[in-house]
Amino acid sequence: MAINLEDPRKFKPLVEQVHQVAMNMLRPISRKYDLAEHEYPKELDMLAAMADGLAESGASEGAGAAGVRRDSKETDTSVKNGSNLASVLTVAEMCWGDTGLLLSMPRQGLGNSAIASVASDEQLERFKGTWASMAITEPSFGSDSAKVTTTAIKDGDEYVLNGEKIFVTSGERSDSIVVWATVDKSLGRAAIKSFLVPKSTPGVKVERLEHKLGIRASDTAVITFTDARVPAANLLGSEEVNASEGFAGAMATFDNTRPLVAAMAVGCARASLDLTRELLAKAGVEVDYDRPALLQSAAAAKFLQLEADWEGAHLLTLQAAWMADNRKPNSLEASMAKAKAGRVGSDITLSCVELCSSIGYAEGELLEKWARDSKILDIFEGTQQIQQLIVARRVLGLSSAELK
């Protein structure tokens, strides 16, 4: 199979539509909700309704919180540009507008991507229309998801959840939560499963909201679960504990969401590059694409290097999504995309602040905001260091026990 690295023609109208939304609806309110931390952006309700309408009509081609679904019965072997590629292209455009607002979109949370990826057909129908946040991290661990201590004990037709989750994006605003919990601590990581928990469930409590460096339009919550009972039917994926598989089923969610986070970094970085090019031109610094960088000013040479870094992140992100659309295992590529985009996204936005000097550092432009927003994209959904560790394991053919 060959991959064409041009954006598919069939998605161009969709991407242009989303770009117009980002420019005309998100950019104008970007600073407002950065300053008004924890205030819900009411303007997003209309945008979410539009997205729901597109999804219902099929016009969105699966854009938004689409997940990687590989149908083992699929017999069509033709090359596809499908919902995963549409998702990363549109997410990047939305984050060109504002990353925090994208993360605040109703029914477009990372938990929704997890549902779309691993839920059964019956669950997809039952959970249709929910706004799901995702709760993995706990006070006792950050990147090592195998150390989950929140418990889910089977009691008849229900599971009883107890534990505490931190850094839950949209934890207050969402109406349900995808919670990672262990069904049997003695069985180790193989017993870690994910559950769809309605926020209205007795015993579920939002304890507090975090004040943050960036993505301030998005709420980030601490949530506790005290004897919270959920139906056994709300367990996502297989209920069976398979020691030989480990918790690959739960971890597969990351193969779905990491390209989306990479796309967020790509979009935010692109916004910084676009504005910086304009500001440099106003200052008399022209970037000449027909001349070697060493024959241009230091600022122009630096800008060319940043664009090259961006292009690498962009293409890796498209590759990870394209592989999902074509039923190819993409764990390695998803981590490569997340690692590259997360790192260079932060490098690019900070370098753009530096290139634009006092203008970049002041609140008159959004450059300083984008630098603050981009940092989290190198951290959540697995830090830079974790992504590099995963890539090393895949390339060297080593297990997590063999390479820590």
Buried (B, 14 or more C-beta within 10 A) or exposed (E): EEEEEEBBEEBEEBBEBBBEBBEEBBBEBBBEBBEEBBEBBEBBEEBBEBBBEBBEEEEBBBBBBBBBBBEEEEEEEEEBBBBBBBBBBBBBBBBBBBBBBBBBBBBBBBBBBBBBBBBEEEBEEBBEEBBBBBBBBBEEBBBEBBEBBBBBBEEEEBBBBBBBBBBBBBBBBBBBBBBBBBBBEEBBBBBBBBBBBBBEBEBBEBEEBBEBEBBBBBBBBBBBBEEBBBEBBBBBBEEEBEEEEBBEBBBBBBBBBBBBBBBBBBBBBBBBBEBBBEBBEEEEBEBEEEEEBEEBBEBBBBBBBBBEBBEBBBBBBBBBBBBBBBBEBBBBBBBBBBBBBBBBBBBBBBBBBBBBEEBBBEEEBBBBBBBBBBBBBBBBBBBBEBBBBBBEBBEEEEEBEEEE
